[in-house]
Amino acid sequence: MGTTGFPSDYSFDENVNGVATYTIALGFFTGAYDKGVGFYTDFASVADMLQIAHFTDTTYPTRAQVGKIIKRIEGTVDETTKRSYRPIITRDEFHDFQFKNLPMNTYYGGYVGFIQLPKLKVRKIVSLQVWQGSQYEELASAQAQIRLLENHTEIKIITLKTPNSTYSFNLESSNKIVTTSSPRLLDSEFNNAFGIKTTANELISLINEEKPSKTQSFTKARNHKSLLDTTSQLSISDFFYASKDKSSGSNILISSLLAGDDGSDCVVEITTQQTCTTTLSSANLTVEDSSKLAVGMVVSGTGITGTKTISSITDATTVVLNSGSGITAGTNTLNFVSVNQDVPSVCSVSRFTDKEDVRRLGDFWTIADEGRIFFMQEYPFHSKNSIVVTYEAGEGRVPAQIHEATTKLVAAEILRHDDQSILVAETGANISTKEKYDILRKEAMETLNGKKDLVYFLD
């Protein structure tokens, strides 16, 4: 049974210590750790626990340093309780499948079989693939697909847009690696210099904003990838999740994290560039190679005014635009943008399409709080390792006990490094810094041990 919340649940006071409401409200959902704010506690709560002045950018430790400790301790809390109170994505979890009922006996709201996920409080099934004899079939989320082709290095930018283009994320390509000199590969870019499959891994790391562990030996990257919307500063991983197609290393599957079929209105744009020659008021455009262009692509750049699209392709170096109005003469590098369409010999694109039918009489249905997925209309044809699921799990509330335990562990960590007692002085009750540390940690761990999840598997 799910609980919507209690008055004692933790919530961050956005106006504390002069931190801008907009900054914290925006960053809180992904953890504004650089501001000293996590999901389970914050710098002000820790300072109050220690009975000292609030941390700032000039104290030691600084607010950002406290944020790093909070981030680390929150991981400890999750591992101890075997449950998360923040959104965590579990990827590519394999499950066996056993038939519990014959399909003809399950029409009225039953199920053919079910699987039990090890994590409870499932927020969203990001990907649910079932093996049906020759391939995996996707049953969940609105999903798009990008397949890289032989001329994939022609891609300059891949843009993912949320519905109505509210937020746009530009994934820029680079053939550079991480070096001490410029130009270098940035954390907001993907490397395209080492082949199709390696480029696909780079793109997946960037969309998921994760450490590029599969490519860092080539690119020398050590940091997590990071990409923000150009206007709102929201993260791409808040809206999209990427994975590699199990049957092809060149196929990138991109799932929308929006609820239900809302993600089917997301957009994929591919931008390439060519050096082109325009003629005054003429719709004819001389390009480098028309075999890498397609009818319908949007053309922009110096010498072109207004919305221009390719209406036809004449020969290997000539394309015709929809209008010659607003065209001036010159030779310039122009942008060619495809919207939800293939770019010949560069990449093939399948637009975001809603794949899930989640209802009692649909493909599958769930009891999210208990982590169970029941299969009805669609199900695997084999039993062993026949289901691959990626899902986001995490409580929607932070109970007071979790907030208190996290705050105590962070405070204890700060005390452990306070060797000179400059920050926290010993009290008149003769309680030493070490004793304070021991008390805080003992009480916190007792609280966490009482919040552990136990999952029973009944056959």
Number of C-alpha atoms within 10 A of each C-alpha: 6 10 9 8 12 11 8 11 14 19 16 17 14 16 11 12 13 8 13 11 13 11 13 20 15 14 19 17 14 17 21 20 23 16 23 26 27 26 24 28 27 26 29 22 21 25 17 13 16 20 10 13 12 17 20 20 12 8 12 13 16 18 22 19 21 28 24 18 19 29 22 12 21 25 11 15 24 18 12 16 19 17 21 21 20 21 20 17 17 14 15 15 14 15 17 14 21 15 16 11 13 11 17 8 11 16 15 10 12 16 25 22 20 20 16 16 19 15 22 22 22 23 19 20 23 26 28 22 21 23 19 15 11 8 11 18 18 17 23 25 29 27 28 23 22 24 20 24 18 12 14 21 21 20 21 20 20 20 17 23 22 21 15 10 12 11 20 22 23 21 22 20 23 19 14 17 19 18 13 7 6 9 11 15 19 19 18 17 22 29 26 25 17 13 15 20 17 19 22 25 23 25 26 22 24 27 26 23 23 15 18 24 15 12 18 15 10 13 22 14 19 13 14 15 22 19 21 19 16 12 10 11 14 19 20 24 20 17 20 21 24 25 23 19 16 14 10 10 17 21 22 23 20 27 25 28 21 19 13 18 18 17 24 21 17 27 19 22 19 27 21 21 21 18 13 19 19 21 16 15 14 16 20 22 19 20 22 14 15 17 15 19 23 21 16 18 23 19 21 18 13 15 18 20 14 11 12 22 21 21 17 15 18 12 13 13 14 18 22 20 23 15 17 19 15 15 21 17 14 13 15 14 15 19 18 24 26 22 17 19 20 21 28 16 15 20 22 19 21 15 22 24 19 20 19 20 18 18 13 18 17 15 19 24 20 18 14 18 17 17 18 19 19 22 25 25 16 17 25 22 14 16 13 13 14 20 23 20 20 20 23 20 24 21 20 17 17 21 18 16 18 23 21 20 25 28 28 25 25 30 25 25 18 20 21 15 11 17 12 10 13 9 17 15 14 14 9 7 6 8 11 14 20 15 11 17 18 15 13 21 20 15 14 23 18 11 17 20 12 10 16 15 13 10 13 8 7 4 3
